[in-house]
Amino acid sequence: MKNKRYAVQLVEEAILISVALVVLTLVMGGVESVLNKVSQMTSSLWETISKSIEDLFGFLWKW
């Protein structure tokens, strides 16, 4: 009877570990997606600022 109880506990732990790995994979995918979006937004913002500065002060570097 004791062995059966241990086996059930092992199966439960294996299922919990599997669920935890799936959730962790989903979270990591979500984090990666958010980081990609933030990177794109930062790049776009930097390009916009650079273009604005060039439009305002570009005449100083062009002879």
C-alpha atoms as one frame of an Amber mdcrd trajectory, in Angstrom:
protein
   0.000   0.000   0.000   2.860   2.343   0.854   4.542   1.753  -2.507   1.341
   2.590  -4.347   1.085   5.886  -2.464   4.672   6.789  -3.369   3.997   5.943
  -7.000   0.971   8.236  -7.042   3.046  11.046  -5.519   5.745  10.549  -8.140
   3.175  10.705 -10.936   1.669  13.873  -9.441   5.093  15.491  -9.198   5.911
  14.518 -12.776   2.655  16.086 -13.979   3.323  19.254 -11.975   6.842  19.531
 -13.391   5.491  19.073 -16.917   2.870  21.779 -16.402   5.487  24.093 -14.900
   7.770  23.589 -17.911   4.939  24.350 -20.333   4.005  27.510 -18.422   7.652
  28.575 -18.250   7.998  28.083 -22.004   4.906  30.203 -22.639   6.148  32.947
 -20.312   9.569  32.999 -21.957   7.931  33.264 -25.383   5.835  36.175 -24.160
   8.856  37.920 -22.673  10.791  37.471 -25.914   7.906  38.948 -27.882   7.709
  41.963 -25.570  11.467  42.503 -25.774  11.336  42.402 -29.579   8.539  44.993
 -29.624  10.431  47.257 -27.198  13.568  46.922 -29.313  11.679  47.883 -32.467
  10.052  50.842 -30.721  13.393  52.056 -29.338  15.015  51.746 -32.758  12.167
  53.663 -34.387  12.321  56.368 -31.724  16.092  56.718 -32.153  15.735  57.044
 -35.932  13.042  59.701 -35.496  15.174  61.699 -33.059  18.231  61.413 -35.321
  16.231  62.564 -38.338  14.793  65.516 -36.391  18.240  66.603 -35.205  19.608
  66.286 -38.733  16.708  68.368 -40.083  17.247  71.065 -37.447  21.040  71.253
 -37.389  22.085  69.484 -40.592  23.039  72.753 -42.251  25.948  73.083 -39.812
  27.668  70.023 -41.303  26.854  70.708 -44.949  29.047  73.312 -46.651
